[in-house]
Amino acid sequence: MLTITHTLKQTITMKSAIITGTSSGIGFAVAEKILSLNYKVYGLSRTKPERLIDNPNFQFIECDLHDAKIIKRKIDEIQSSDKSIYLLINNAGFGLIGLHEELDYKKLEEIIQVNLTAPILITRLLLRQIKANQGTIINISSVTAKKSSPLASAYSAAKAGLTQFGESLFDEVRKTGVKICNIHPDVTRTNFYNDLSIKENSDPDSYLDPEAIADAVEMILNQKNNLAVTDITLQPQKHKIERRTKVV
């Protein structure tokens, strides 16, 4: 059973956030940013973000997003001890590159589960509390959600589904004061490409840093109450990618 530690700083004005995929990359940078904005952060991932665990306002929650039952148990346990969940950031995701008929069957199932099913389920579990707190939901989607993506059709379909989910849900709940935004990053320098046949180019003008996405999250949260930013696309100035000679 999950034990929520009591080392988190308690202040009257402090809000709580749940962020998935905080072990590295975009999720890690976003968690750092949200902590700097005086939030309590529950980071859901399979591995522990070592540089965050010393922060008294960060709580690592080990969670396998492939398993719907585990997701529900972890979220229920967080909510049982914290009624101040204001922010949900659905960030966790991974992709595959290759001809669709050649992709691993199990990995395809996991792509849909992590990129699409898990965010929908987590949002369902938290939505009433976020509505009560007039909070915010941010989905880290992808530019592949907005265009044809040969050799990444399953990943782009999952991200397109996440984008459509966010757009539709906003129209459903906007009258309650809840804000929902989809962020669509292009090539970002993270571990995402480690197991793929492509990677970011060495030219720093051809990729984003995770901190750019974190800055976009901060911008969303700093808007006036009567303004809802619902869609952000982030692209590097140049478009370059490289093929790996060997997948590591």
Protein Blocks (a to p, Z undefined) as FASTA:
>chain_A
ZZddfkbccdfklccdddehilgcjllmmmmmmmmnopacddddfbdcfklmmpmkbccd
dddfkbmklmmmmmmmmmmmockbfbdcdfbccddeddfklpcfklmmmmmmmmmmmmmm
mmmmmmmmmmmnopaddddddfklmpccehilmmmmmmmmmmmmmmmmmmmmmmnopacd
dddddddddfklmmmcbdcdfblklcccfklmmmmmmmmmmpcfkbccfbdcdddfbdcd
dddfbdZZ
